[in-house]
Amino acid sequence: MLTNSLVLGAAGGGFNGGDVLYQLVMFIILLALLKKFAWGPLMGIMQQREEHIASEIEAAEQSRTEAKKLLEEQRNLLKEARTEAQGLIENAKKQGDVQREEIIAAARTESNRIKESAKLEIEQQKEQAVAAIREQVASLSVLIASKVIEKELSAADQEKLINEYIQEAGEKR
Amino acid sequence: MHHEAPIVEFLGLNFNLSNVLMITVASAVVFIIALLSTRQLAMKPAGMQNFFEWIMDFVKNIINSTMDWKTGGRFHILGLTLIMYIFISNMLGLPFAIVYDNTLWWKSPTADPVITLTLAAMVVGLSHYYGVKLKGVGEYGREFFRPMPFLFPLKIIEEFANTLTLGLRLYGNIYAGEILLTLLVGGLAHAGVGGMLAAILPTIVWQGFSIFVGSIQAFIFCMLTMVYMAHKVSHDH
């Protein structure tokens, strides 16, 4: 009796078809209710999270590539700017050199010109001065000569002098 | 030690009212826990939602270990409900048993072979249904003659053996646990003060062990369900 009761236990003898039916129906109801109220929403939110994470990862990936691109761009720009600046400096230097040469050359020609003109003027002045002196010497000598002649020239001497002159002039010709 | 079962005949069927009560209670407990845990769903899970998501992943892993997710995904909800329902059912009989008028009212519903065999038959029946649905009648029928045609009788026996073992394993484990608890609490503890003191430690130990056994059995039931499903729906195994 005890063994029997232990083996069959709560079944209590006889077949409880109602329990089978009840268990089946209840399980199906439970399944449907849980699907609608618990598993469904939970799966939904898990799905949603999965998608969210996936999209976030994608976005992060995208922004990373974008940042990389921008960095590359900036680097290129910087390099470009640097070369450009280098070029500008080089250019300016070259231009400065050229200008310096030009200025020096201009100054040199100018000074040469000024020197030439000064020389020319000096020459002219000198010539003028010499001419003036010569003229004065001539007139002075004539003056002196006339004074001397007035004082001491006799008729004979005059004669002799004239002859000498004539002779000299004749020899020269 | 032996308690009567409150059996009532209704529409030509025998209803064990104790089972009816406990099935209802177990279902209600499962439903209420699940409902309360999934009321406040958030992308950033908190509290019970974490626990339920863990259960979902747990069952998902069980399914994934037997078949690919494309086929097995449809059994996810079945597995979840099974494991929750059986676990709660196993736990219900642990804290106490209510005997009223020499009639056992409160116990684990899974401590009754009728209940466990019903679940087992349902699972095996579903596996046949999905076998036909997913592979077609021809392929489903040919599966009985593989790998050798002469194994056909064994295959037929296997189906019944599967059902029986699946149901009786669960029933045996839980019923044995309850019997021992009843013996400890109802027998030893009633044998005077010494008996009462002697009963405390083994009762606590056995209750702890029963929690372990109940969890393991729920897991095994779910696992075997998926294994039988995989046998029927997978093309290669």
Interface residues (C-beta under 8 A of the other chain):
Chain A: M1 L2 S5 L6 L8 G9 A10 A11 G12 G14 F15 N16 G17 G18 D19 V20 L21 Y22 Q23 L24 M26 F27 I29 L30 L31 L33 L34 K35 F37 A38 W39 P41 L42 M43 G44 I45 M46 Q48 R49 H52
Chain B: M1 H2 H3 E4 A5 I7 F10 L11 L13 N14 F15 N16 S18 N19 V20 I23 T24 S27 V30 F31 A34 L35 S37 T38 L41 A42 M43 Q49 F52 E53 M56 H76 I77 L78 L80 T81 M84 Y85 L104 K107 P109 A111 D112 P113 V114 I115 T118 L119 M122 Y175 I179
